[in-house]
C-alpha cells in the first residue's frame, strides 16, 4: 500500500524550518512495512542523542549555560529511550545492533575542526538530526498502521520539537543570528544530500534512511525561528 502524505501532515512538516526537503512517501511506506526495525533504530537514536548532549557538556566544561541546558535534554532523551525499549519488550523484540545508515556520518564529517566553528557546527548538526527525527515521527504518528506506534510517536513529538529549538537557541546566543543562519543553510544542504537516493533493500530502512522529495516545494524556507 502506498501512503499518501496528507495536507495536514504537510502543514505539520512546514513548521520544521530547519529542513530543505520533506521526507518522501516512499520512506513512510518502507517504515510502515518494517516497523520493528524502525523501532529498534529509534531506540538507538534516542540513546545516541543523549550521548551527544553529554559529549558536548564534557567538551565545553567551562560553559555553565551549556551544561544547564543540555543536562535536562540528555535525561529526556534517555527517558525516550526507555519508552521505546518498553514497547519493544512488550512486542517481544530484543534490542539488537543494526548497521547504521550513512546519514549521521555524513553530517559529522561536515563539522569543522577548529574553534569556535566546531561548536557552532556541532550544535547545528545535532539540531538538524532532531528536526528530521521530529518530521518523520510526525509522519509515523499520523500514518503508522498500529495504534501503539501512533501513540508512541505522538507522545514524543512535543519534546523533539523542543530539542531542536534548544540547539537553535544555543547557537544564536553564542554566535548570533546571522552567522547561525548562514551556516545552517550550508549544513541543511548536506543533510538533504545525506538522505538523497533510493533504498535498495527494505531491511535497511531506518529512522534516518534515504528518502526525501527533491524538486518539490521545500519543507519551508530556512527561518530564524526554531
C-alpha positions in Angstrom: 0.0 0.0 0.0 1.3 3.4 -0.9 0.8 6.1 1.7 -0.5 9.5 0.8 1.1 12.3 2.7 -1.9 14.4 3.6 -2.2 18.2 3.5 -2.5 18.2 7.3 0.8 16.4 7.5 2.4 18.8 5.0 1.2 21.6 7.3 2.9 19.9 10.2 6.1 19.5 8.1 6.0 23.1 7.0 6.7 24.1 10.6 10.1 22.2 10.5 12.1 25.2 9.2 15.5 23.6 9.6 15.0 21.2 6.7 15.3 21.9 3.0 13.3 18.9 1.7 10.5 16.9 3.1 10.6 13.2 3.6 9.1 11.1 0.8 6.0 8.9 0.9 8.3 6.0 -0.1 10.3 6.4 3.1 7.0 6.2 5.0 5.9 3.2 3.1 9.2 1.5 3.9 9.0 2.4 7.6 5.4 1.1 7.8 6.5 -2.2 6.1 9.2 -2.8 8.8 8.0 -1.0 11.9 10.0 -3.2 14.3 13.3 -2.3 12.5 12.4 1.4 12.8 11.6 1.0 16.5 14.9 -0.7 17.2 16.7 2.0 15.3 14.7 4.7 17.1 15.8 3.3 20.4 19.5 3.6 19.3 18.8 7.1 18.0 17.4 8.2 21.4 20.4 6.7 23.2 22.8 8.4 20.8 21.1 11.8 21.2 21.6 11.6 25.0 25.2 10.7 24.3 25.7 13.7 22.0 24.3 16.1 24.7 26.6 14.6 27.3 29.6 14.7 24.9 29.1 18.4 24.3 28.9 19.1 28.0 32.2 17.4 28.6 33.8 19.0 25.6 33.0 22.5 26.9 33.0 22.2 30.7 33.6 25.9 31.3 30.3 26.8 29.6 27.9 26.7 32.6 24.9 27.7 30.5 25.6 24.8 28.2 25.6 22.2 31.0 22.4 23.7 32.4 20.6 23.4 29.0 21.9 20.0 27.9 21.7 18.0 31.1 17.9 18.0 31.1 17.9 17.2 27.4 20.1 14.2 27.9 17.8 12.9 30.7 14.8 13.4 28.5 16.4 11.5 25.6 17.1 8.6 28.0 13.5 8.7 29.1 12.5 8.4 25.4 14.9 5.5 25.0 13.2 3.7 27.9 9.8 4.3 26.4 10.8 2.8 23.1 12.6 -0.1 24.9 9.4 -0.8 26.9 7.4 -1.0 23.7 10.0 -3.3 22.1 9.8 -5.6 25.2 6.0 -5.7 25.0 6.3 -6.8 21.4 8.8 -9.5 22.4 11.6 -7.8 20.4 15.2 -7.7 21.6 17.3 -4.5 21.2 20.0 -5.6 18.8 22.7 -3.8 16.9 21.8 -2.5 13.5 24.0 -1.3 10.7 23.6 2.5 10.7 22.8 4.5 7.6 25.4 7.0 6.4 23.3 9.9 7.5 25.0 10.7 10.8 28.5 10.1 9.5 28.0 12.5 6.6 26.7 15.2 8.8 29.5 14.7 11.3 32.1 14.8 8.5 30.9 18.3 7.7 31.7 19.6 11.2 34.7 21.9 11.1 37.6 21.1 13.4 38.8 24.5 14.6 37.3 26.6 17.4 34.9 28.2 17.6 33.5 26.8 14.4 33.4 23.3 15.8 30.9 24.3 18.5 28.5 26.0 16.1 28.6 23.1 13.6 28.1 20.5 16.4 25.0 22.3 17.7 23.6 22.7 14.2 24.2 19.1 13.2 22.5 17.9 16.5 19.6 20.3 15.7 19.2 19.1 12.2 19.1 15.5 13.3 16.5 16.4 15.9 14.4 18.3 13.3 14.5 15.4 10.8 13.5 13.0 13.6 10.6 15.2 14.6 9.4 15.4 11.0 9.5 11.7 10.5 7.9 11.0 13.9 5.1 13.3 12.8 4.5 11.2 9.7 4.6 8.0 11.8 2.3 9.4 14.4 -0.3 10.0 11.7 0.3 7.1 9.4 1.6 4.1 11.3 -0.6 1.1 10.9 -0.8 0.3 14.6 -2.4 2.3 17.3 0.5 1.6 19.7 3.0 3.1 17.3 0.9 6.1 16.6 0.6 6.7 20.3 4.3 6.4 20.9 5.3 8.8 18.2 2.6 11.3 19.1 3.8 11.3 22.7 7.4 12.2 21.7 6.6 15.0 19.2 6.5 18.0 21.5 9.7 17.3 23.3 11.5 16.5 20.0 10.5 19.9 18.7 11.8 21.5 21.9 15.1 19.8 21.4 15.9 21.2 18.0 14.6 24.6 19.3 17.1 24.4 22.1 20.0 23.8 19.8 19.0 26.8 17.8 19.0 29.0 20.9 22.4 27.7 22.0 23.8 28.7 18.6 22.1 32.1 18.5 23.2 33.0 22.0 26.8 32.2 21.2 27.3 33.1 17.6 24.5 35.5 16.6 21.6 35.0 14.3 23.4 36.0 11.0 26.3 33.6 11.5 24.0 30.8 12.7 21.6 31.1 9.7 24.5 31.2 7.2 26.0 28.0 8.4 22.6 26.4 8.9 21.9 26.9 5.1 25.1 25.1 4.3 24.6 22.2 6.7 21.0 21.8 5.7 22.1 21.1 2.2 24.5 18.4 3.5 21.6 16.9 5.5 19.4 16.7 2.4 22.2 15.2 0.3 22.7 12.5 3.0 19.0 11.4 2.6 19.1 11.6 -1.2 18.8 8.3 -3.1 16.7 5.1 -3.1 16.7 2.3 -0.6 17.8 -0.9 -2.3 16.9 -3.4 0.5 13.9 -3.0 2.7 16.0 -4.5 5.6 18.0 -1.3 5.6 15.1 1.0 6.5 15.9 3.3 9.5 14.6 6.4 11.1 17.2 8.3 9.0 17.5 6.1 5.9 17.3 7.8 2.5 14.0 9.2 1.2 13.4 12.9 0.5 11.3 14.6 -2.2 13.8 16.6 -4.3 12.5 19.2 -6.6 9.2 19.6 -4.7 8.4 22.5 -2.5 10.8 22.6 0.4 9.6 21.9 3.9 9.8 25.7 4.4 12.4 28.3 3.8 15.0 28.2 6.4 14.0 30.7 9.0 15.4 32.2 12.1 12.7 30.8 14.4 13.3 27.3 15.6 
